[in-house]
């Protein structure tokens, strides 16, 4: 009986969606994008999608609604907290790259620059060890 109860509890925990960015630490790199004006979420090219998957990147676009390539369960309060923490003094579009260790690797003004993001990630020691 105890084993059955434990198994059911574990199954419930496994299916739970992440509630915070910290839930991705050491699993994924994260890109947070804060567009100045509401942006419609556009489909990504297959080549871009492949590069994102290959580098274990999760992205979050903070527009009128949160768009992402991950299934998360972020509360409205937590989304507001992320905007306050990471958007800070940004007056235009801006984005943040967070590494596997959870630290900020880049904070840039302007539209997302996937080429620059990929080059930055590919130059990191952990990424080089993943490749090599």
TORTITOR-69085 format. One record per residue (C-alpha): residue in one letter; residue number from 1; x, y, z. Coordinates in nm, 3 decimals. Example, Ala and Ser with C-alpha at 12.3 -4.5 7.8 and 13.67 -1.06 7.14 Angstrom:
 resn resi    east   north      up
    A    1   1.230  -0.450   0.780
    S    2   1.367  -0.106   0.714
end
This chain:
 resn resi    east   north      up
    X    1   0.000   0.000   0.000
    X    2   0.278   0.245   0.092
    X    3   0.462   0.164  -0.231
    X    4   0.149   0.236  -0.434
    X    5   0.096   0.568  -0.255
    X    6   0.460   0.665  -0.304
    X    7   0.441   0.573  -0.674
    X    8   0.129   0.785  -0.723
    X    9   0.292   1.080  -0.548
    X   10   0.602   1.050  -0.764
    X   11   0.394   1.033  -1.084
    X   12   0.213   1.350  -0.980
    X   13   0.542   1.529  -0.916
    X   14   0.695   1.417  -1.245
    X   15   0.407   1.562  -1.448
    X   16   0.419   1.900  -1.274
    X   17   0.508   2.200  -1.492
    X   18   0.795   2.429  -1.389
    X   19   0.682   2.730  -1.186
    X   20   1.008   2.931  -1.182
    X   21   1.316   2.984  -1.396
    X   22   1.521   2.814  -1.125
    X   23   1.348   2.488  -1.218
    X   24   1.556   2.489  -1.540
    X   25   1.895   2.541  -1.371
    X   26   2.161   2.303  -1.508
    X   27   1.909   2.175  -1.766
    X   28   1.852   2.465  -2.003
    X   29   1.986   2.800  -2.113
    X   30   1.721   3.072  -2.110
    X   31   1.653   3.372  -2.332
    X   32   1.412   3.634  -2.200
    X   33   1.288   3.883  -2.461
    X   34   1.109   4.204  -2.368
    X   35   0.970   4.376  -2.681
    X   36   0.867   4.739  -2.637
    X   37   0.547   4.699  -2.837
    X   38   0.320   4.395  -2.829
    X   39   0.458   4.142  -3.072
    X   40   0.274   3.861  -3.240
    X   41   0.452   3.535  -3.179
    X   42   0.590   3.407  -3.506
    X   43   0.683   3.056  -3.605
    X   44   1.056   2.996  -3.611
    X   45   1.235   2.848  -3.910
    X   46   1.332   2.482  -3.882
    X   47   1.701   2.581  -3.890
    X   48   1.654   2.826  -3.602
    X   49   1.449   2.571  -3.407
    X   50   1.725   2.314  -3.455
    X   51   1.988   2.558  -3.324
    X   52   1.772   2.641  -3.024
    X   53   1.713   2.272  -2.940
    X   54   2.078   2.181  -2.998
    X   55   2.189   2.446  -2.746
    X   56   1.916   2.354  -2.494
    X   57   1.761   2.701  -2.506
    X   58   1.422   2.788  -2.367
    X   59   1.293   3.128  -2.471
    X   60   1.028   3.348  -2.317
    X   61   0.875   3.644  -2.502
    X   62   0.705   3.888  -2.265
    X   63   0.437   4.054  -2.480
    X   64   0.067   4.091  -2.414
    X   65   0.092   3.729  -2.308
    X   66   0.389   3.508  -2.229
    X   67   0.503   3.305  -2.530
    X   68   0.755   3.027  -2.490
    X   69   0.888   2.705  -2.639
    X   70   0.835   2.531  -2.304
    X   71   0.539   2.426  -2.098
    X   72   0.544   2.625  -1.777
    X   73   0.303   2.721  -1.505
    X   74   0.422   3.074  -1.423
    X   75   0.177   3.280  -1.219
    X   76   0.092   3.635  -1.328
    X   77   0.270   3.761  -1.017
    X   78   0.584   3.567  -1.107
    X   79   0.579   3.699  -1.466
    X   80   0.551   4.054  -1.328
    X   81   0.846   3.978  -1.097
    X   82   1.056   3.857  -1.392
    X   83   0.975   4.170  -1.592
    X   84   1.071   4.392  -1.299
    X   85   1.393   4.201  -1.233
    X   86   1.524   4.153  -1.586
    X   87   1.376   4.435  -1.791
    X   88   1.482   4.701  -1.537
    X   89   1.601   5.019  -1.714
    X   90   1.527   4.903  -2.067
    X   91   1.338   5.166  -2.267
    X   92   1.326   4.975  -2.597
    X   93   1.334   4.607  -2.690
    X   94   1.583   4.414  -2.483
    X   95   1.679   4.057  -2.404
    X   96   1.870   3.856  -2.148
    X   97   2.066   3.532  -2.185
    X   98   2.083   3.315  -1.874
    X   99   2.332   3.030  -1.865
    X  100   2.294   2.675  -1.740
    X  101   2.424   2.790  -1.401
    X  102   2.139   3.040  -1.368
    X  103   2.356   3.351  -1.402
    X  104   2.309   3.632  -1.653
    X  105   2.554   3.594  -1.942
    X  106   2.428   3.883  -2.158
    X  107   2.185   4.172  -2.131
    X  108   2.136   4.355  -2.460
    X  109   1.914   4.629  -2.599
    X  110   1.741   4.571  -2.932
    X  111   1.566   4.285  -3.104
    X  112   1.667   3.925  -3.047
    X  113   1.990   3.842  -3.228
    X  114   1.998   3.462  -3.251
    X  115   2.329   3.461  -3.440
    X  116   2.494   3.654  -3.155
    X  117   2.323   3.437  -2.894
    X  118   2.443   3.117  -3.064
    X  119   2.800   3.249  -3.098
    X  120   2.804   3.353  -2.733
    X  121   2.676   3.014  -2.616
    X  122   2.911   2.825  -2.847
    X  123   3.208   3.009  -2.693
    X  124   3.116   2.900  -2.338
    X  125   3.319   2.619  -2.178
    X  126   3.015   2.406  -2.095
    X  127   2.888   2.427  -2.452
    X  128   3.230   2.338  -2.591
    X  129   3.233   2.030  -2.367
    X  130   2.884   1.936  -2.496
    X  131   3.006   1.958  -2.856
    X  132   3.342   1.795  -2.814
end
